[in-house]
Amino acid sequence: MKMLRIPLLIMGVLICSQGFAATAQQNKMTTCNAEATAKTLKGDERKTFMSTCLKAAPAAEAAKPMTPQQEKMKTCNATATTQALKGDARKTFMSDCLKKT
């Protein structure tokens, strides 16, 4: 019985420790809150600032380049839209377009 307690205790500690790790959203909230406090914003100004700050994409995501497949998909999709293709015609066009090199 004593041998079973130690592994269970370790597993319990590991599971609980995951709950304490801050998520990206929590980190963003902390950063935005600190900026708003540093700027001494109050009331509606603070609400507006916090909303804008929390909606802003991180710099790493904004500068992330598209893969060649994503670029091809974007180009084919734009062409299908300009040709006003719908339904099966659009599916066929997209399939053919994406197969081209």
GUBASE-933227 format. One record per atom (N, C-alpha, C): residue in one letter; x negated, y, z negated. Coordinates in steps of 0.05 Angstrom, whole numbers, padded with zeros to 5 digits, always signed. Layout:
N
AXYZ
...
//
This chain:
101
M-00016-00024+00000
M+00000+00000+00000
M-00017+00025+00000
K-00039+00025-00015
K-00057+00048-00017
K-00070+00053+00010
M-00076+00032+00025
M-00089+00034+00051
M-00071+00048+00071
L-00045+00045+00067
L-00026+00057+00086
L-00022+00087+00080
R-00026+00096+00056
R-00022+00124+00049
R-00042+00143+00062
I-00067+00135+00064
I-00087+00153+00075
I-00082+00159+00105
P-00077+00139+00122
P-00071+00146+00150
P-00046+00162+00153
L-00026+00156+00137
L-00001+00172+00138
L-00006+00201+00129
L-00022+00204+00109
L-00028+00231+00099
L-00043+00247+00121
I-00062+00234+00134
I-00078+00247+00155
I-00060+00255+00178
M-00042+00237+00186
M-00024+00243+00208
M-00005+00266+00201
G+00004+00266+00176
G+00021+00288+00167
G+00008+00315+00168
V-00018+00315+00160
V-00033+00340+00160
V-00037+00349+00189
L-00044+00331+00207
L-00048+00338+00235
L-00022+00349+00248
I+00000+00337+00242
I+00026+00346+00253
I+00033+00374+00243
C+00029+00378+00217
C+00035+00404+00205
C+00016+00426+00215
S-00009+00420+00220
S-00028+00440+00228
S-00021+00451+00256
Q-00008+00435+00273
Q+00000+00444+00299
Q+00021+00466+00297
G+00038+00465+00277
G+00059+00484+00273
G+00048+00512+00265
F+00024+00513+00255
F+00013+00538+00246
F-00004+00553+00267
A-00009+00539+00289
A-00025+00552+00310
A-00007+00573+00324
A-00019+00597+00328
A-00004+00619+00341
A-00001+00614+00371
T+00022+00618+00381
T+00027+00615+00410
T+00018+00640+00424
A+00017+00639+00450
A+00009+00662+00466
A+00028+00685+00462
Q+00054+00678+00460
Q+00075+00699+00456
Q+00071+00712+00429
Q+00065+00697+00409
Q+00060+00708+00382
Q+00036+00726+00382
N+00015+00718+00396
N-00009+00735+00398
N-00003+00761+00413
K+00013+00759+00434
K+00021+00783+00449
K+00037+00802+00432
M+00056+00790+00416
M+00072+00806+00398
M+00055+00821+00378
T+00035+00807+00367
T+00017+00819+00347
T+00002+00842+00360
T-00009+00838+00384
T-00024+00858+00397
T-00007+00883+00404
C+00016+00878+00415
C+00034+00900+00422
C+00043+00916+00397
N+00048+00901+00376
N+00056+00914+00351
N+00034+00931+00340
A+00009+00921+00341
A-00013+00937+00332
A-00017+00962+00348
E-00014+00960+00375
E-00016+00983+00392
E+00006+01004+00386
A+00030+00994+00382
A+00052+01013+00375
A+00047+01027+00349
T+00036+01013+00329
T+00030+01025+00304
T+00008+01045+00306
A-00013+01038+00322
A-00035+01057+00326
A-00026+01082+00340
K-00006+01080+00357
K+00004+01104+00371
K+00026+01118+00354
T+00031+01108+00330
T+00052+01118+00312
T+00079+01123+00326
L+00087+01103+00341
L+00113+01104+00355
L+00135+01097+00336
K+00158+01110+00338
K+00181+01105+00321
K+00206+01103+00338
G+00226+01090+00328
G+00253+01089+00340
G+00254+01079+00369
D+00268+01094+00386
D+00271+01086+00414
D+00245+01085+00429
E+00226+01103+00423
E+00200+01102+00436
E+00186+01076+00431
R+00187+01067+00406
R+00175+01041+00398
R+00188+01018+00412
K+00215+01018+00413
K+00230+00996+00426
K+00222+00995+00456
T+00221+01017+00469
T+00214+01018+00497
T+00186+01008+00502
F+00167+01018+00485
F+00139+01010+00487
F+00137+00980+00483
M+00149+00969+00462
M+00147+00940+00456
M+00159+00924+00479
S+00181+00932+00490
S+00194+00918+00512
S+00175+00917+00536
T+00164+00940+00543
T+00146+00941+00566
T+00121+00925+00561
C+00110+00927+00537
C+00085+00913+00530
C+00089+00883+00531
L+00111+00873+00520
L+00116+00844+00519
L+00123+00833+00547
K+00134+00849+00565
K+00140+00840+00592
K+00115+00839+00610
A+00095+00855+00603
A+00071+00857+00620
A+00057+00830+00621
A+00048+00823+00646
A+00033+00798+00649
A+00004+00802+00640
P-00007+00781+00628
P-00035+00783+00620
P-00053+00788+00645
A-00076+00800+00641
A-00093+00807+00663
A-00103+00782+00678
A-00106+00760+00664
A-00116+00735+00676
A-00095+00724+00696
E-00070+00727+00690
E-00049+00717+00708
E-00045+00735+00732
A-00048+00761+00728
A-00043+00780+00749
A-00065+00778+00771
A-00089+00771+00764
A-00111+00769+00783
A-00115+00741+00794
K-00098+00722+00787
K-00102+00695+00795
K-00097+00692+00825
P-00116+00683+00840
P-00112+00680+00869
P-00094+00656+00876
M-00081+00659+00899
M-00063+00637+00907
M-00080+00615+00921
T-00070+00590+00918
T-00083+00568+00931
T-00076+00569+00961
P-00092+00555+00978
P-00085+00555+01006
P-00057+00544+01012
Q-00048+00525+00996
Q-00021+00514+01000
Q+00000+00535+00993
Q-00005+00551+00971
Q+00014+00572+00964
Q+00015+00594+00985
E-00008+00600+00997
E-00009+00621+01018
E+00006+00611+01042
K+00003+00586+01049
K+00017+00574+01072
K+00047+00575+01067
M+00055+00567+01043
M+00083+00567+01036
M+00095+00595+01038
K+00080+00614+01028
K+00090+00642+01029
K+00093+00652+01057
T+00074+00646+01074
T+00075+00654+01102
T+00099+00640+01117
C+00101+00614+01113
C+00123+00599+01126
C+00150+00609+01117
N+00153+00615+01091
N+00178+00624+01080
N+00185+00652+01091
A+00165+00669+01093
A+00170+00696+01104
A+00179+00694+01133
T+00166+00676+01149
T+00174+00673+01177
T+00202+00662+01179
A+00209+00642+01163
A+00236+00631+01163
A+00257+00652+01156
T+00250+00670+01137
T+00268+00691+01129
T+00273+00711+01152
T+00251+00719+01165
T+00254+00738+01187
T+00270+00726+01210
Q+00268+00700+01214
Q+00284+00686+01235
Q+00312+00680+01226
A+00319+00687+01201
A+00345+00683+01190
A+00354+00653+01191
L+00335+00635+01186
L+00342+00607+01186
L+00355+00598+01160
K+00375+00581+01163
K+00390+00571+01140
K+00393+00541+01142
G+00398+00528+01119
G+00405+00500+01118
G+00384+00481+01131
D+00394+00463+01147
D+00377+00442+01159
D+00356+00455+01178
A+00364+00476+01192
A+00345+00489+01210
A+00321+00500+01194
R+00327+00511+01171
R+00305+00522+01154
R+00288+00500+01143
K+00300+00478+01135
K+00285+00455+01124
K+00267+00444+01146
T+00277+00441+01170
T+00261+00430+01192
T+00238+00449+01198
F+00244+00475+01200
F+00223+00495+01205
F+00201+00494+01184
M+00209+00495+01159
M+00190+00495+01136
M+00173+00470+01137
S+00185+00447+01142
S+00170+00422+01143
S+00149+00423+01165
D+00157+00432+01189
D+00138+00434+01212
D+00117+00454+01206
C+00125+00477+01195
C+00106+00499+01190
C+00085+00490+01169
L+00093+00477+01149
L+00075+00468+01128
L+00056+00446+01136
K+00064+00430+01156
K+00047+00408+01167
K+00025+00419+01184
K+00029+00443+01196
K+00008+00454+01214
K-00016+00462+01197
T-00039+00460+01210
T-00064+00467+01196
T-00072+00496+01200
//
